[in-house]
Amino acid sequence: MTRLQDLYSQQRQSPWLDNLRRGWITSGELEQWVTRGVRGITSNPSIFQKAIEGNAEYDDQLRELVADGVSVTDSYWDLVTADIRDALRILRPVYDASAGEDGYVSVEVAPSLARDTAATTEAARHLHTLIAQPNLYVKIPGTAEGLGAIRQMIAERRSVNVTLLFSVERYGEVIEAYLAGLEAAEGDLSSVSSVASFFISRVDTEVDRRLASLGTPEALALQGKAAIANAKVAYELFRERFSGPRWEALVARGARVQRPLWASTSTKNPDFPDTLYVDELIGPDTVNTIPDATLEAFDDHGTVARTIDSDVEGAHRDLQRLAEVGVDLDDVTRVLEDEGVAAFSKAFDELIGSLRTKSESFGA
């Protein structure tokens, strides 16, 4: 057994791979990851930018699209959905064996739509119709404007991955959108699935920058604590909201919990252990989507033990102490959401520009 397999068998946490590239599909490496214990895949515009830019693996398909007169933007979606379909095929046995708990592959709507409820809803519906596989997650940003799209997709029985979550308050609003969507859906709910992607390391990066600028011993002592504390409080909320009469009525119709998914779990600070954001966030009914380098590190020397709900009172104290030394976590999470939307939009736009340049070279 690998440590990745132990995560699921011992702790009921699903390790997913936060990366995708065509070479992994054609070489069989992606199947090897699944054999080692990976139970799902997430992607985003930044991942596809790194995969496609400067990589000849996509040239043949792009050249055919250009010859057929397909626009650059439509070509992007053809390249992406080809990889997604192949990944869905590779993960389908996991989906079937887990009765729909795992085996999902996520593809994100265009990031420029993050502040437009109607356009996000239409784009998510289009991707579900275009790809039409039961183990597809369409990623919808968890912005205020995204909440209506999340509710509508769930009401239409379309599975979603809610991304770019940073604050516990917004996470609570996402849970409400999921529950309301289930209540609005008709019939059996067992085919509807969702995860809520709560970002981790970026919280520490921004908070620790602010703590360093404060420079007091009390502030510096809190570095490296915010992200894990934030996630522990989010998990506490998850346990509270997916219980009680309202939830039990949905369970009677086959509803599944919307699992918290820990995202951005590579360690950015070299002073921290390289498996920090995996080791400290382990618990049942959760997913951790992990970049390949961190997956390798965890499989080599990570610790498989339940940690997500240990010392939750201490997590609350850490968040309170952050406020006391002058860190406004509401402002931190607002900044991070804005930066996340902007970063994905920038990656998307830059990739479209690169594809346009390459397309023009094919036609030369």
Secondary structure, DSSP 8 states (H G I E B T S, - for coil): --HHHHHHHHH-EEEEE----HHHHHHTHHHHHHHHT--EE---HHHHHHHHTT-GGGHHHHHHHHHTT--HHHHHHHHHHHHHHHHHHHHHHHHHHTTTSS-EEEEE--GGGTT-HHHHHHHHHHHHHHH--TTEEEEEE-STTHHHHHHHHHHTT--EEEEEE--HHHHHHHHHHHHHHHHHS-S--TT--EEEEEE-HHHHHHHHHHHHHH--HHHHTTTT-HHHHHHHHHHHHHHHHS-SHHHHHHHTTT----EEEEE--S--STTS-TTHHHHTT--TTEEEEE-HHHHHHHHHH---S--TTTTHHHHHHHHHHHHHHT--HHHHHHHHHHHHHHHHHHHHHHHHHHHHHHHHHHH-
